[in-house]
Amino acid sequence: MANTIELKVPDIGDFHDVPVIEVMVKPGDHVDKDQGLVTLESAKATMEVPASTAGVIKEVKVKVGDNVEQGAVIATVEAEDSLPSPSEREAGGEGSAPAKDPQSTSAAPPTPSKPGPSVAPSGHPLPKGEGKIAAPQAASETGRKADVECAMLVLGSGPGGYSAAFRAADLGLDTVLVERYGTLGGVCLNVGCIPSKALLHAAEVIDAAEGMAAHGISFGKPKIDLDALRDFKDKTVGKLTGGLASMAKQRKVRAVQGVGTFMSPHELEVVNGNDRQLIRFRQAIIAAGSEAVHLGIFPWDDPRVMDSTGALQLRDAPKNLLVVGGGIIGLEMATVYRALGSTVTVVEFMEQLIPAADGDLIRPLATRLKQQGVAIHLKTKVTAAKAQKNGITCEFEGDSIPDKKTFDRVLVSVGRSANANKIGADKAGVTVTGRGLIPVDTQMRTNVAHIFAIGDLVGQPMLAHKAVHEGHAAAEAAAGLKRHFDARVVPSVAFTDPEIAWVGVTEREAKAKNLDVGVGKFPWAASGRALGMDRAEGFTKLIYDKATHRVVGGGIVGVHAGDLISEVALAVEMGAEIGDIALTIHPHPTLGESVGMAAEVAEGTITDLYIPRRK
Ligand SMILES: Cc1cc2nc3c(=O)[nH]c(=O)nc-3n(C[C@H](O)[C@H](O)[C@H](O)COP(=O)(O)OP(=O)(O)OC[C@H]3O[C@@H](n4cnc5c(N)ncnc54)[C@H](O)[C@@H]3O)c2cc1C
């Protein structure tokens, strides 16, 4: 039996007089349970107030521009409490929805306006094990006359810093960008993403040419001119960093070179040789990034011991290279040096290469590396390393000790540590955790309201594209826009051969959290495009919430997986259902088609594979 109830604004926290910016229903409309009624916009968030019950709207009590607060009546509805909502029916809910308490008149709790309940927006909670940290006592003003004054100071010019500075300038803030090195672009452009990918391109071409020998085209053994290859890498970097310098000029962003240290909450001192400048700023964005971890057991004063920056210098192609750490960076460099002719040994402390990714994604990569002669030793660590005349001699401990003990070069790639403890953050009153990270809210604001922090120094994942989006969010929030970093997912890519890419919920995570997910997996052995490239070892998988059918994650292993994963990231962000992807026409024959076909596998509509029906 239907009864009329009032739908009221539920508990929306400490907000009063919140404007209604959209009314989504009118009298006579049928609404499902959880269907949005109105959108409210507070200073902190835009939220949709959904119907707590299905029924027919009798009267709408608010209009756009009205201010409301908890308890205000939004609409009256003739409730059909006994009917389950379509989502409950789809989910195979047990019979009908429980009858609502007729006295219960609040709408359901407000939800962010984006769909997709299964993947929470990635906020910036304190890392595990970091409890509440007392804010440091800020230093008082130096009393010195400022050499430079600005509305916005950005410390560090990596992908986070330059993106934040450029966005701030575009929004009208007079911006200064401080960088200790002579070129802008940070780790990513100078000693990270870009030079590594230039070298990986060379490795890919060498391998592709060699692979064609089996199909009738032989190029012979490649002649490798390391000087020319280094030059290609350096020129690639130069084009991008030069481009940044001119874009900074075009935007009137003032770049100041030197090491920056906060002196107080509104002052930063920049030291460049004997030159000292004091910058006074109204707001700041800290984007000082991270550095490679240097384990103390290695003799770092010996040039044969390298971090990723040293490895990218490409001084030679050592006969024997030990890579300590089988994560993304270690394996990318192993891929480069193996293609250039080095015999490569990888030791990884964990039981899997690239431990963050699902194990099935790793297998085709591990198989290919082994076929290429790369020795992989899992659950093994280096316990000591000594510089000898004939190489670096290492001692190992673990399940799989390498026979070889002395190497011409050793690359240590065991992680990166944030630079937050090296910038005088305490003098600005900015909290830094015991692990050297800066806690921020969803607007990337630190505990000091006018200072933001972004990129590697706010925590994992330490990736350039995350830093860029955080930089935009911080700059926009600083310029007064209601902007939050509310991305649900950040895709990860290992540019190995084959590439491995994943995004959102992994199968391992789903299992650990007991999430009820389904998986659609399409093997590239059935992809005409992959077969035509003789690279059919990969696969594409989509992970979806069984109740809502929404895509919550995915993983791809195969050539160009890094280019293909964006579609899955978009699907998760948009709250797309697996059927949306299956019904999207993907061009044939492409590797991208494998994403559509993985969705068809999940839907049971695939015709490019034969999958016997379950009885
Ligand atoms: C070998 C390698 C390969 C990588 N490949 C990829 C990839 O393919 N894709 C990807 O997404 N990520 C990749 N990364 C990670 C990526 O480079 C980082 O996540 C990204 O650069 C972080 O950006 P950021 O702006 O936080 O800081 P950074 O890029 O670290 O920039 C920080 C800047 O701040 C400057 N700085 C620090 N302290 C001071 C100070 N006190 N005064 C003045 N300046 C200061 C530094 O000199 C630096 O230029 C790679 C990293 C490495 C090492």
The ligand as a MOL file (V3000), in Angstrom:
LIG
                    3D

  0  0  0     0  0            999 V3000
M  V30 BEGIN CTAB
M  V30 COUNTS 53 58 0 0 0
M  V30 BEGIN ATOM
M  V30 1 C 63.7980 5.8890 -13.9440 0
M  V30 2 C 62.4040 6.3750 -13.6590 0
M  V30 3 C 61.4020 6.1390 -14.5700 0
M  V30 4 C 60.1180 6.5830 -14.3250 0
M  V30 5 N 59.1610 6.3300 -15.2390 0
M  V30 6 C 57.9010 6.7750 -15.0240 0
M  V30 7 C 56.9010 6.5640 -15.9950 0
M  V30 8 O 57.1290 5.9630 -17.0330 0
M  V30 9 N 55.6630 7.0520 -15.7410 0
M  V30 10 C 55.3720 7.7290 -14.5770 0
M  V30 11 O 54.2410 8.1450 -14.3990 0
M  V30 12 N 56.3110 7.9370 -13.6470 0
M  V30 13 C 57.5600 7.4870 -13.8390 0
M  V30 14 N 58.5230 7.7310 -12.9090 0
M  V30 15 C 58.1360 8.4530 -11.6930 0
M  V30 16 C 58.0510 9.9650 -11.9590 0
M  V30 17 O 59.2630 10.4070 -12.4790 0
M  V30 18 C 57.7030 10.6910 -10.6850 0
M  V30 19 O 56.5310 10.1400 -10.1210 0
M  V30 20 C 57.4670 12.1620 -10.9590 0
M  V30 21 O 58.5990 12.7630 -11.5260 0
M  V30 22 C 57.1050 12.8880 -9.6690 0
M  V30 23 O 56.8530 14.2090 -9.9590 0
M  V30 24 P 56.9740 15.3310 -8.8430 0
M  V30 25 O 56.5360 16.5890 -9.5030 0
M  V30 26 O 56.3110 14.9220 -7.6100 0
M  V30 27 O 58.5140 15.4190 -8.4590 0
M  V30 28 P 59.8920 15.2900 -9.2190 0
M  V30 29 O 59.7560 14.9240 -10.6300 0
M  V30 30 O 60.7460 14.4580 -8.3430 0
M  V30 31 O 60.4090 16.7770 -9.2020 0
M  V30 32 C 60.7610 17.4140 -8.0220 0
M  V30 33 C 61.6490 18.5750 -8.3760 0
M  V30 34 O 61.8770 19.3420 -7.2030 0
M  V30 35 C 63.2100 19.7580 -7.1960 0
M  V30 36 N 63.5880 20.0410 -5.8160 0
M  V30 37 C 63.5660 19.1860 -4.7650 0
M  V30 38 N 63.9310 19.8200 -3.6520 0
M  V30 39 C 64.2050 21.0890 -4.0080 0
M  V30 40 C 64.6380 22.2340 -3.2890 0
M  V30 41 N 64.8440 22.1990 -1.9830 0
M  V30 42 N 64.8070 23.3760 -3.9690 0
M  V30 43 C 64.5980 23.4340 -5.2990 0
M  V30 44 N 64.1780 22.3860 -6.0280 0
M  V30 45 C 63.9900 21.2370 -5.3820 0
M  V30 46 C 63.9650 18.5930 -7.7970 0
M  V30 47 O 65.2240 18.9900 -8.2860 0
M  V30 48 C 63.0150 18.1390 -8.8890 0
M  V30 49 O 63.3070 18.7790 -10.0940 0
M  V30 50 C 59.8310 7.3030 -13.1360 0
M  V30 51 C 60.8390 7.5670 -12.2140 0
M  V30 52 C 62.1150 7.1200 -12.4640 0
M  V30 53 C 63.1960 7.4140 -11.4640 0
M  V30 END ATOM
M  V30 BEGIN BOND
M  V30 1 1 1 2
M  V30 2 1 2 3
M  V30 3 2 2 52
M  V30 4 2 3 4
M  V30 5 1 4 5
M  V30 6 1 4 50
M  V30 7 2 5 6
M  V30 8 1 6 7
M  V30 9 1 6 13
M  V30 10 2 7 8
M  V30 11 1 7 9
M  V30 12 1 9 10
M  V30 13 2 10 11
M  V30 14 1 10 12
M  V30 15 2 12 13
M  V30 16 1 13 14
M  V30 17 1 14 15
M  V30 18 1 14 50
M  V30 19 1 15 16
M  V30 20 1 16 17
M  V30 21 1 16 18
M  V30 22 1 18 19
M  V30 23 1 18 20
M  V30 24 1 20 21
M  V30 25 1 20 22
M  V30 26 1 22 23
M  V30 27 1 23 24
M  V30 28 2 24 25
M  V30 29 1 24 26
M  V30 30 1 24 27
M  V30 31 1 27 28
M  V30 32 2 28 29
M  V30 33 1 28 30
M  V30 34 1 28 31
M  V30 35 1 31 32
M  V30 36 1 32 33
M  V30 37 1 33 34
M  V30 38 1 33 48
M  V30 39 1 34 35
M  V30 40 1 35 36
M  V30 41 1 35 46
M  V30 42 1 36 37
M  V30 43 1 36 45
M  V30 44 2 37 38
M  V30 45 1 38 39
M  V30 46 1 39 40
M  V30 47 2 39 45
M  V30 48 1 40 41
M  V30 49 2 40 42
M  V30 50 1 42 43
M  V30 51 2 43 44
M  V30 52 1 44 45
M  V30 53 1 46 47
M  V30 54 1 46 48
M  V30 55 1 48 49
M  V30 56 2 50 51
M  V30 57 1 51 52
M  V30 58 1 52 53
M  V30 END BOND
M  V30 END CTAB
M  END
